[in-house]
Amino acid sequence: MDELSEQEQWDRLKAWVRTNGPQVLMLTALGLIGFYGWQWWQGRGEKQAQEASAMYQQILATLDDQQLAAGVAMIDKLRADYPKSPYVSAADLVAARVYVETNQLDKAVETLKRVASTAGDEKLRPVAQVRLARVQAAQGNYDEALATLGDKPLGAQEPARLEARGDILLAKGDKAGALASYEEARQLHPGGGDEQDSTGLLDLKIADLKGSVAAPAEQP
């Protein structure tokens, strides 16, 4: 596999967002009705929580209709009215996805940085961190993207961090480094079930690189 051009990186990023966007939104929704969201619900009162929830649903519908400016304005209002609500960071994640799909990468970076550093629900921070690195890589900022991923494990997002790191190293031309990251990510995937498609793609990446990385060593 040759080094990826910027256009190929961009195409892959958009494909990744389209594939993983609904999954991340589902995880977000599940998280919002979990422990953290319930704590906020109790602490802020039922009325305010219902209002924030209703506004969040409006934001999703607005962004789904590709009304980005209106959706962002609603997110800003949600942030102003309910700054501690977990719906704020969840809405930012959705907006970042739309920014990527509309090729507004600078705005996607700004939004994802905010979620990665300030999300009240800390489970959302590593999700935003991995997405941020992929957007930075799509901009050609590979070293910055690697710095964003860092070396610290990201819990449930660790396989995603390692795979993203492999993609970025491959884009830089470091096939051996990419292969090592892919293989480490694969070891953390239990496989089967909902992860079958994801691990299948990872297996293809590993198989492709094994041939090209091993070939020079086999030369006399």
C-alpha positions, 0 to 999 in steps of 0.5 A: 500500500503506497502513502495516501494522498491528501484526497485519499485521506479526506475520502477515508475520513468521510467514509469513516465518519459515515460508517461510525457516526451512527454508532457513536451517536447510539453510544452517546444516546445510551450514555446520556440515559446512563449514570452521568445523565441521570445524575444531572437529571436529578441535580437540575430538576425534571423540568430543565432536564426535559427542556434540554432533552427536547432542545437536543432532539431539535438540534439532531433534526435540524442538523439531519436536515443539513441546516448547519447554521441553525443547528450550531445556533441552537447548540450555542443556546443549549450551552448558554442555557444548560452549560453542565448538561451532557447534551451540550457535548453530545450535540457538539459531536454531531455538529463536528460530524456535519462539519467534516461531511461539509469539508469545514475541517477547521470548524470540526477541529475547534468543536472536537477540541472543545469536547475533548477537553471540556465534556462533562461526561468523560466517556465522550472525551476520548471519542472526540480525541480520536475523531480530532486526530483523524480530522487533523490527519485529513488536513495533512497535520500528521504530527499534530494528529499523533500528538493528539492521540498521545501514548496514554490508553483510552479505555474503551476507545483504545482500539480506535486510538491504535487504529487511527495511529496506524492510519496516520503512520501509514499516511506518513510512510511508516509502514512498519509502525502502522502494522505494529499499531494495527496488530496491537489494535486487533489484539484488543478487539474481541471480534464477532458481533457488532465488531465484525465489520470493523475487525474485518477491515483491520484484518485487511489492513494488516494482511496488506501491510504484512506483505509489503513490510516483510518483502524487503527482509526476504531479499538476499 
